[in-house]
Amino acid sequence: MERLTFSLRRQLIIVALLLLTLPWAGCQFIREMEGALRHGQEQTLQATAQAVAAVVGADSRSIYPAPERIDAPPEQRPNIHAHPAEIRIPVDGYAEGWEDIPGLQLRSDAGDLAMHIKAQTRGDSLFLLVQVQDSDVIYHNPGLSREPNGDRLMIRTWQDGRRQDYVMATAAPGSMRGRAASRRTRGMDPGRIRGYWQDAMNGYSIELEMPLKMTGGRLGLYINNVSHGEGSPVTTLGNIAPLKTTSPPWLIYTSDALQQALALFDNQRLEIQVADNSRWLLASTGSARHKADDNTFWLLRLLYRSILAEETLPPPPVTDQAGKAAQTLVEDALSGGPGNLRFREPGSTTRSQLVATAPVKNEDGIIGAIIITQSGEQYLSLTDQAFSRLLGYSLLALGTGILGLLAYASLLSWRIRRLNEAAHKVIASDGAIQGQFPRSRAPDEIGELSRAYADLLERLREYNDYLRTLSRKLAHELRTPIAVIQTSLENLEHSAGGPQQGTVYLARAREGLDRLKSILTAMSEANRLEESVRTNPLHAMDLAPLLEEISDAYGDVYAEHKITLNLEVESAEAETAPELLAQALDKILDNAASFAPAGSTIQLDLSEQPAHWVIAMSNEGPALPHNLRDRLFEPMVSLRERESDNVHLGLGLHVVRLISDYHGGYVRAENIAGGVRFSILLPKHAQQ
């Protein structure tokens, strides 16, 4: 089974997959933006709710047309809730002209009698629609008595602390007028209550119009249901009991003042509702429904909504009684504080609704609550286009990034593969280095690796060349003293010249041995020096006094030459080993003295460069050969005459380079006008 290798291209592909975090980051950004917009919308809704509450609270009669209802105890009987009508309602006994509003449902204990009451106001009029479920409808029979004796509707209002009863009865379906059923208050005309009786399936409907003022803020209704047969009981059903003399329940309706106050805030993007302290919804304006924005592509809008969908968002609270606000919706406002709620929009799993509530206060306390509802689509529509751009830019950046990384990975892989192939070509199967390793000009790490590899192979090639020539050089150096010894011994063996000539041959043999010993001693010293250099610690010191001391000392040693010192700086702090540096200068000075003619000057200089101290020694010796100038500091390289009697293995300048390298500097040799100059450059660590 082939082992799976993670090439550079595969690694970069894996890295490119990290770019997939960009869409995730974009989603998080959208969520954060949605949260910020939603928070801003909540604050705006809350500010609007408080503004509406301030306007409505300025006149408490706008909520309570009957001011005594503010402090009235909670009503236990069913109230009749009248909604404001947008169009005029024809009084014809039919329900077609009525809006779809909640009504009051009442049913007898036996279940055979039921009534559904709807109420609306328009201007100064109160409209009532009473639908009665009665299987046995009996009309009023004027022949039996003047008083109503058939099925009839009783209306009870409240004026000046006294009840006012009116009766609506008819002998046949059609229009009818109200009649007083009790002592009426002066000025109250029962005939202003006009209505229409209409038969219906399993019962009848009564539609009424009466002046709102006649109610006195209270309204009670009940029907008297008469059955056939003498002695049959008369049953009643309504929100009041016939024999009770107490005031009827409150009539809940919207005052004109409240409608005018809400008209100031009419906004088709907001639904504003006003509730009293019993949670009755008195008025409503605007709509929380949001019109779909077709400017955004539907797929993007769907994706956007899916990202922001919250499964944990609760549905809107359900009220416990028709016409009332849900308890959880207004409990914060009725407690005196603002409220911000968020629900899932009915019939949708992705849309939400924001609700802000604020208490309505007057000088006596909290008298109601303002409820403002707005669709979450209002602020989401603001981010649709931003989301579209963000998605487009993210996909573009993602595609560009992946293609760029793949291209870069391919280029990088090609360069490394080319470097590998060049390395295999330049090293032969026998380990020999052949040809030139290509040097890259790229200013990056791979280019630097290529150049370092080329330098390494070049130095390895030079070292191999040195090893190949070392035996030849040693053979050449050792051949001369051995030849002297061998010739002297042969001459001594065949000599017949007597003891005096034998002494000469022995002296030559000893010279040959001494020369051979000197060669071995020099090689041993060079080897020990390389080891000792690496164990000599560096110290911070001033180079100027050291050079002065060396100049004075060698002025006496090399009496045939004039040693001069030129200090261009007064102080030169450097990290150095004084003994090693003196040894290096000794090697250079010995080399200069051996080549410079007697009586000439050897100039010792100390100067400064930006990063180095420069110790230079100049002499008037012969110019350096061009082909050997770069190899002078290699071991076993010497320019001295081979006829010299002294032993020179070419290790002196090699030692100078070892010492310079150990100090972190370097040494160089160059021809100057009328001579040669050797320079040691030491780093200026002490001043940094």
C-alpha positions in Angstrom: 0.0 0.0 0.0 1.5 3.3 -1.1 2.1 5.7 1.8 0.2 8.9 1.6 2.6 11.8 1.4 1.7 15.3 2.3 3.4 17.3 -0.4 3.7 21.0 -0.2 0.7 21.4 -2.5 -1.5 19.2 -0.4 -0.4 21.1 2.7 -1.3 24.4 1.1 -4.7 22.9 -0.1 -5.4 22.1 3.6 -4.4 25.6 4.5 -6.7 26.9 1.8 -9.6 25.1 3.4 -9.2 27.5 6.3 -10.5 30.1 4.0 -13.9 28.4 4.5 -14.0 30.2 7.8 -14.7 33.4 5.9 -18.4 32.5 5.3 -18.7 31.6 9.0 -17.1 34.9 10.0 -19.5 36.6 7.6 -22.5 34.9 9.2 -21.3 36.0 12.6 -20.9 39.5 11.3 -24.4 39.5 10.0 -25.7 38.2 13.3 -23.9 41.0 15.1 -25.2 43.6 12.7 -28.7 42.2 13.0 -28.4 42.4 16.8 -27.2 46.0 16.6 -30.1 46.9 14.3 -32.6 45.1 16.4 -31.3 46.9 19.5 -31.6 50.2 17.7 -35.2 49.3 16.6 -36.1 48.4 20.1 -34.9 51.7 21.4 -36.7 53.5 18.6 -40.0 51.6 19.4 -39.6 52.3 23.1 -39.1 56.0 22.5 -42.2 56.0 20.2 -44.2 54.2 22.8 -43.2 56.6 25.5 -44.0 59.6 23.3 -47.5 58.1 22.5 -48.0 57.4 26.3 -47.1 61.0 27.1 -49.7 62.3 24.6 -52.4 59.9 25.6 -51.7 60.4 29.3 -52.1 64.1 29.1 -55.9 63.6 29.0 -57.1 60.6 31.0 -60.7 61.1 29.5 -59.3 59.9 26.2 -59.0 56.4 27.7 -61.8 56.7 30.2 -64.7 58.7 28.9 -66.3 57.8 32.2 -63.7 59.1 34.7 -65.0 57.0 37.6 -64.0 53.8 35.8 -60.3 54.6 36.6 -60.7 53.7 40.2 -63.5 51.2 39.8 -63.0 47.7 41.1 -62.5 44.9 38.6 -65.8 44.1 36.9 -66.9 40.4 37.4 -69.6 40.6 34.8 -68.9 40.5 31.1 -68.3 43.9 29.6 -69.4 44.9 26.2 -66.5 46.1 24.2 -67.4 48.5 21.3 -64.8 48.9 18.5 -64.6 52.0 16.4 -66.2 51.5 13.0 -64.4 52.7 9.9 -67.5 52.8 7.8 -71.1 53.5 8.6 -73.1 50.5 9.5 -76.5 50.1 7.9 -79.1 49.1 10.4 -80.9 46.3 8.5 -80.6 43.3 10.8 -77.9 41.6 8.7 -74.3 41.1 9.8 -72.8 41.7 6.4 -72.0 45.4 7.1 -70.0 44.6 10.2 -66.3 44.3 10.5 -64.7 41.1 11.7 -64.4 42.0 15.3 -64.5 39.9 18.4 -67.8 39.8 20.2 -69.3 38.6 23.5 -70.5 35.1 23.5 -73.2 34.1 26.1 -75.0 30.7 26.4 -77.6 29.5 28.8 -76.8 26.7 31.2 -79.2 24.4 29.3 -77.4 25.3 26.0 -80.7 25.9 24.1 -80.3 29.7 24.2 -77.3 31.6 23.1 -76.5 35.2 22.1 -73.6 36.8 20.4 -73.1 40.5 20.9 -71.0 42.8 18.8 -70.7 46.5 19.4 -69.1 49.3 17.4 -69.1 53.1 17.7 -69.0 55.7 15.0 -69.2 59.3 16.0 -71.8 59.7 18.7 -73.6 56.5 17.9 -73.4 53.1 19.3 -74.2 50.1 17.1 -75.2 46.8 18.5 -75.6 43.5 16.7 -77.3 40.8 18.9 -77.6 37.4 17.3 -79.8 35.1 19.3 -79.9 31.3 18.9 -83.5 30.4 19.7 -85.4 27.5 18.2 -88.8 29.0 19.2 -89.1 32.6 18.3 -92.2 34.3 19.6 -93.1 37.9 18.6 -94.8 40.5 20.6 -98.6 40.1 20.4 -100.3 43.6 20.9 -103.6 41.7 21.3 -102.6 40.2 24.5 -101.3 43.2 26.3 -99.8 46.6 25.7 -96.6 45.6 27.4 -94.2 43.5 25.5 -95.1 39.8 25.9 -92.9 38.0 23.3 -89.2 37.5 22.9 -87.5 40.8 23.4 -84.2 42.5 24.1 -83.7 44.5 27.2 -81.2 47.4 27.4 -80.0 48.8 30.7 -78.0 52.0 30.9 -77.0 54.3 33.8 -77.8 57.9 34.2 -77.2 60.1 37.3 -76.9 57.1 39.5 -80.1 55.4 38.3 -80.7 52.6 35.9 -82.5 53.2 32.7 -84.2 50.2 31.1 -85.3 50.0 27.5 -87.1 47.2 25.7 -86.8 46.2 22.0 -89.7 44.1 20.9 -91.6 43.7 17.6 -94.7 42.0 16.4 -93.0 41.0 13.1 -89.5 41.2 11.6 -88.7 44.7 10.5 -87.7 48.1 12.0 -88.5 49.0 15.5 -88.0 51.6 18.2 -87.0 51.4 21.8 -89.5 51.8 24.6 -88.8 52.8 28.2 -89.1 49.9 30.5 -88.6 51.8 33.7 -88.7 55.4 34.9 -86.6 57.3 32.5 -84.4 60.3 33.0 -85.7 63.5 31.7 -84.3 64.3 28.3 -83.8 60.7 27.3 -85.9 59.7 24.4 -86.3 55.9 24.0 -87.4 56.5 20.5 -83.8 57.4 19.6 -83.0 53.8 19.9 -83.8 52.4 16.6 -83.3 48.9 15.4 -84.2 46.2 13.0 -85.4 42.7 13.8 -84.4 40.0 11.3 -85.1 36.4 11.4 -82.2 34.0 11.0 -81.6 30.3 10.9 -82.3 28.9 14.4 -83.1 32.4 15.8 -83.1 36.0 15.0 -80.8 39.0 14.8 -81.4 42.5 16.3 -79.3 45.4 15.0 -79.5 48.7 16.9 -78.3 52.2 16.7 -78.5 54.4 19.8 -76.9 57.6 21.0 -73.7 56.8 22.8 -74.5 59.4 25.3 -77.6 57.5 26.5 -75.5 54.7 27.9 -73.8 56.8 30.6 -70.7 54.7 30.1 -72.4 51.5 31.2 -74.4 49.0 29.2 -76.2 45.8 30.1 -78.1 43.6 27.7 -80.3 40.6 28.2 -83.0 38.8 26.3 -86.3 37.6 27.6 -87.1 34.3 25.9 -90.7 33.3 25.9 -91.9 29.8 25.1 -95.2 28.6 23.7 -97.7 27.3 26.1 -99.5 28.8 28.9 -97.5 28.9 32.0 -94.2 28.3 30.2 -91.3 30.0 32.1 -89.6 33.0 30.6 -85.9 32.6 30.5 -83.3 35.3 30.3 -79.7 35.5 29.1 -77.4 38.4 29.1 -74.5 40.1 30.9 -76.8 41.4 33.6 -79.5 39.9 35.8 -83.0 41.4 35.2 -83.8 41.9 38.9 -80.5 43.5 39.9 -80.7 47.1 40.6 -77.0 47.8 40.6 -75.3 49.6 37.7 -74.7 47.5 34.6 -71.2 46.7 33.5 -69.0 49.3 31.9 -69.3 49.9 28.2 -65.7 49.8 26.8 -65.4 52.0 23.8 -62.9 54.3 22.1 -63.3 58.0 22.6 -62.9 60.5 19.8 -60.1 62.1 21.8 -58.1 58.9 21.9 -58.6 58.4 18.1 -57.4 61.9 17.4 -54.4 61.4 19.7 -53.4 58.2 17.9 -53.9 59.8 14.5 -50.8 61.9 15.2 -48.8 58.7 15.2 -50.4 56.9 12.3 -47.7 54.9 10.6 -48.3 52.1 8.3 -45.2 50.3 9.5 -46.3 50.4 13.2 -49.2 49.0 15.0 -50.0 51.2 18.0 -52.5 49.9 20.5 -53.9 51.5 23.7 -55.0 49.4 26.6 -56.6 50.5 29.9 -55.5 49.2 33.2 -57.9 46.3 32.8 -56.1 45.3 29.6 -59.0 46.3 27.4 -57.7 47.3 24.0 -59.3 50.6 23.4 -57.8 51.7 20.1 -55.5 50.6 17.4 -53.9 52.2 14.4 -51.4 51.1 11.8 -50.3 47.6 10.9 -47.3 45.5 11.9 -47.3 43.6 8.6 -44.4 44.2 6.4 -44.6 44.4 2.7 -42.1 42.2 0.9 -39.1 43.9 -0.5 -38.4 42.7 -4.0 -35.1 44.5 -4.4 -33.2 41.4 -3.1 -32.9 38.2 -5.0 -35.3 35.7 -3.3 -32.6 33.0 -2.8 -30.3 35.4 -1.0 -33.2 36.7 1.1 -34.1 33.1 2.0 -30.5 32.3 2.9 -30.3 35.4 4.9 -33.5 34.6 6.8 -32.2 31.0 7.4 -29.0 32.3 9.0 -31.0 34.6 11.3 -33.7 32.1 12.1 -34.2 31.5 15.8 -36.1 28.3 16.6 -36.3 29.3 20.3 -38.3 32.5 19.5 -41.7 32.2 21.3 -45.0 32.7 19.5 -47.1 35.8 20.4 -48.9 35.5 23.7 -52.6 34.6 23.4 -55.2 36.6 25.3 -57.5 35.0 27.8 -60.5 37.2 26.7 -61.5 38.6 23.4 -60.8 42.3 23.2 -58.1 42.3 25.9 -54.4 42.4 25.6 -52.4 39.3 26.7 -51.3 39.5 30.3 -47.6 38.9 29.5 -47.7 41.6 26.8 -48.6 44.5 29.1 -47.6 43.3 32.5 -44.3 45.3 32.4 -46.1 48.5 31.4 -48.9 48.2 33.9 -46.2 47.6 36.5 -44.8 51.0 35.7 -41.8 50.0 33.6 -41.0 49.9 29.9 -41.1 46.5 28.1 -39.4 45.1 25.1 -40.5 41.8 23.8 -39.8 39.7 20.7 -42.0 37.0 19.2 -42.2 34.9 16.2 -44.5 36.4 13.6 -47.7 34.4 13.4 -47.7 32.0 10.4 -43.9 32.3 9.9 -40.9 30.4 11.2 -38.3 32.9 10.1 -39.8 36.3 10.7 -40.1 38.0 14.0 -42.0 40.8 15.6 -40.7 43.4 18.1 -43.0 44.8 20.7 -42.4 47.8 22.9 -44.7 48.7 25.8 -44.8 51.8 27.9 -47.1 52.8 30.8 -49.7 55.6 30.4 -49.6 57.8 33.5 -51.5 60.7 34.9 -51.0 62.5 38.1 -52.7 59.7 40.1 -50.7 56.8 38.6 -50.8 54.3 35.8 -54.0 54.4 33.8 -53.1 52.2 30.9 -50.4 50.9 28.5 -49.2 51.6 25.0 -48.3 48.6 22.8 -46.3 49.2 19.7 -45.6 46.3 17.4 -43.4 46.3 14.3 -42.3 43.5 12.0 -38.7 42.4 12.3 -38.6 42.6 8.5 -38.4 46.4 8.8 -34.8 46.3 9.9 -33.9 43.1 8.2 -34.7 44.7 4.9 -32.0 47.3 5.6 -29.5 44.5 5.8 -30.6 42.5 2.7 -28.5 44.5 0.3 -25.6 44.5 2.7 -25.8 40.8 3.1 -25.9 40.4 -0.7 -22.7 42.4 -1.1 -21.1 40.6 1.8 -21.9 37.2 0.3 -20.6 38.3 -3.1 -17.4 39.7 -1.7 -16.9 36.7 0.5 -17.3 34.3 -2.4 -15.0 36.4 -4.6 -12.4 36.6 -1.9 -12.7 32.9 -1.2 -12.3 31.9 -4.8 -9.4 34.3 -5.4 -7.7 33.1 -2.2 -8.0 29.4 -3.1 -6.8 30.0 -6.7 -4.0 32.2 -5.5 -2.9 29.6 -2.9 -3.1 26.8 -5.5 -1.0 28.8 -7.9 1.5 29.7 -5.2 1.7 26.1 -4.1 2.4 25.0 -7.6 5.1 27.6 -8.1 6.7 26.7 -4.7 6.5 23.0 -5.4 8.1 23.5 -8.9 11.0 25.6 -7.4 11.7 23.0 -4.6 11.5 20.2 -7.1 13.9 22.0 -9.4 16.3 22.6 -6.4 16.2 18.9 -5.6 16.9 17.9 -9.2 19.9 20.2 -9.3 21.3 18.8 -6.1 21.0 15.3 -7.5 22.8 16.3 -10.7 25.7 18.1 -9.1 26.7 15.2 -6.9 27.9 12.2 -8.8 27.3 8.6 -7.8 30.9 8.3 -6.5 30.3 11.4 -4.2 32.3 13.7 -6.4 30.9 17.2 -7.1 30.5 18.0 -10.7 29.3 21.0 -12.6 27.9 24.1 -11.0 24.9 24.3 -8.7 22.5 26.9 -10.0 22.2 30.0 -7.8 18.7 31.5 -7.6 18.3 35.3 -7.7 15.0 35.2 -5.9 15.1 37.3 -2.7 13.2 34.8 -0.6 14.0 31.9 1.7 14.2 29.4 -1.2 16.5 31.6 -3.1 18.6 32.0 0.0 18.6 28.3 0.5 19.7 27.8 -3.1 22.6 30.2 -2.6 23.6 28.7 0.7 23.5 25.2 -0.9 25.7 26.5 -3.8 28.2 28.0 -1.3 28.2 24.7 0.7 28.9 22.6 -2.4 31.6 25.1 -3.5 33.4 24.9 -0.1 33.0 21.1 -0.2 34.6 21.1 -3.6 37.5 23.2 -2.4 38.0 21.0 0.6 38.0 17.9 -1.6 40.6 19.6 -3.8 42.6 20.5 -0.8 42.6 16.8 0.4 43.6 15.6 -3.1 46.6 18.1 -3.2 47.6 17.7 0.5 49.4 14.4 -0.1 51.3 15.8 -3.1 52.3 18.9 -1.1 53.4 16.9 1.9 55.4 14.5 -0.4 57.0 17.5 -2.0 57.9 19.1 1.4 59.2 15.8 2.9 61.0 14.7 -0.3 63.8 17.3 0.0 65.0 16.6 3.6 64.7 12.8 3.0 66.7 13.2 -0.2 69.3 15.1 1.7 69.5 12.5 4.4 69.5 9.6 1.9 72.3 11.3 -0.2 74.4 12.1 2.8 74.1 8.5 4.1 75.0 7.1 0.6 78.0 9.5 0.3 79.0 8.6 3.8 78.8 4.9 3.0 80.9 5.2 -0.2 83.1 8.0 1.1 86.8 7.4 1.2 87.8 10.9 2.0 88.5 10.2 5.7 86.8 11.4 8.9 86.7 15.1 7.9 84.5 14.4 4.8 82.4 12.0 6.8 81.7 14.7 9.3 80.4 16.9 6.5 78.0 14.2 5.4 76.8 13.6 8.9 76.2 17.3 9.3 74.1 17.4 6.1 72.1 14.4 7.3 71.4 16.1 10.7 70.3 19.2 8.8 67.9 17.0 6.8 66.6 15.5 10.0 66.2 18.9 11.6 64.3 20.1 8.6 62.1 17.0 8.7 61.5 17.6 12.4 60.6 21.2 11.8 58.0 20.2 9.3 56.4 17.8 11.7 56.6 20.3 14.6 54.9 23.0 12.4 52.1 20.7 11.5 51.6 19.6 15.1 51.6 23.3 16.3 49.1 24.2 13.6 46.8 21.4 14.7 47.1 22.4 18.4 46.5 26.1 17.5 43.1 25.3 15.8 42.0 23.6 19.0 43.3 26.3 21.3 41.6 29.1 19.4 38.2 27.7 20.2 38.9 27.5 23.9 40.3 31.0 24.4 37.6 33.4 26.0 36.9 36.8 24.6 37.1 40.0 26.7 36.1 43.5 26.1 39.2 45.6 25.7 40.6 48.7 23.9 42.5 47.8 20.7 44.5 51.1 20.7 46.8 50.3 23.7 47.3 46.8 22.5 48.5 48.0 19.1 50.8 50.5 20.8 52.3 47.8 22.9 52.8 45.4 19.9 54.3 48.2 17.8 56.8 49.0 20.5 57.7 45.4 21.1 58.2 44.5 17.4 60.2 47.6 16.7 63.1 46.0 18.6 62.5 42.5 17.2 62.5 43.5 13.5 65.4 46.0 13.7 65.9 45.9 9.9 62.5 47.4 9.3 60.9 50.5 10.6 57.6 49.7 12.4 55.2 52.7 12.5 51.7 52.9 14.1 48.9 55.2 12.9 45.8 55.4 15.2 42.8 57.1 13.5 40.7 56.6 16.6 41.6 57.2 20.2 39.7 54.2 21.5 38.4 51.0 19.9 36.4 48.8 22.2 36.0 45.2 21.0 35.4 41.7 22.3 38.8 39.9 21.7 41.3 37.5 23.1 44.5 39.5 23.3 46.8 36.6 23.1 45.2 35.3 19.9 45.1 38.7 18.3 48.8 39.3 19.2 49.5 35.9 17.6 47.6 36.8 14.4 49.5 40.2 14.2 52.8 38.3 14.8 52.0 36.0 11.8 51.2 39.0 9.6 54.2 41.0 10.7 56.5 38.0 10.3 55.1 37.5 6.8 55.6 41.3 6.0 59.1 41.3 7.4 60.1 38.3 5.3 58.9 39.9 2.1 59.6 43.6 2.7 63.2 44.8 1.8 65.5 45.7 4.6 65.2 49.3 5.8 61.6 49.6 4.5 58.7 50.7 6.6 55.9 48.4 7.9 52.9 50.5 8.6 50.4 49.4 11.3 47.0 51.2 11.2 43.8 51.2 13.3 40.8 52.7 11.6 37.0 52.5 11.9 34.2 51.3 9.6 30.5 51.4 10.3 30.5 47.9 11.8 34.1 46.9 12.2 37.4 48.0 13.6 40.1 47.6 10.9 43.7 46.6 11.9 45.8 47.0 8.7 49.5 46.2 8.2 51.1 47.5 5.0 54.6 46.7 3.7 56.6 47.4 0.6 56.9 43.7 -0.4 56.1 42.3 -3.9 52.6 42.4 -5.2 50.4 39.4 -4.5 49.7 37.1 -7.5 46.3 37.6 -8.8 45.5 33.9 -9.0 46.6 33.2 -5.4 45.3 36.3 -3.6 42.0 34.6 -2.6 43.8 31.4 -1.5 46.5 32.9 0.7 44.7 32.0 3.8 44.3 28.4 3.0 46.6 25.9 4.6 49.7 24.6 2.7 49.7 27.7 0.4 52.9 29.8 0.4 54.6 32.4 -1.8 58.1 31.9 -0.4 61.0 30.8 -2.6 61.5 27.0 -2.5 65.2 27.4 -2.3 64.9 29.0 1.2 66.4 27.0 4.1 63.5 27.8 6.5 60.5 25.5 6.7 57.3 27.2 5.5 54.2 25.1 5.2 51.9 28.0 4.5 50.1 27.7 7.8 50.7 31.2 9.2 48.0 33.1 7.3 45.7 30.1 7.7 46.1 30.7 11.5 45.3 34.4 11.0 42.0 33.5 9.3 41.2 31.0 12.1 41.7 33.8 14.7 39.7 36.3 12.7 36.8 33.9 12.2 36.8 33.1 15.9 36.4 36.9 16.7 33.5 37.1 14.3 35.5 39.1 11.8 37.5 38.3 8.7 40.9 38.9 7.1 41.7 40.2 3.6 44.8 40.8 1.6 45.2 43.4 -1.2 47.8 45.0 -3.3 48.3 48.7 -2.7 50.5 51.3 -4.4 54.1 50.1 -3.8 53.3 47.2 -1.6 50.8 44.9 0.1 48.3 45.3 2.9 46.7 42.7 5.1 43.7 43.8 7.2 41.9 42.2 10.1 38.3 43.4 10.6 36.8 42.9 14.0 33.2 43.6 14.9 32.4 46.6 17.1 30.4 44.6 19.7 31.7 46.6 22.6 30.1 49.9 21.5 26.6 48.4 20.7 
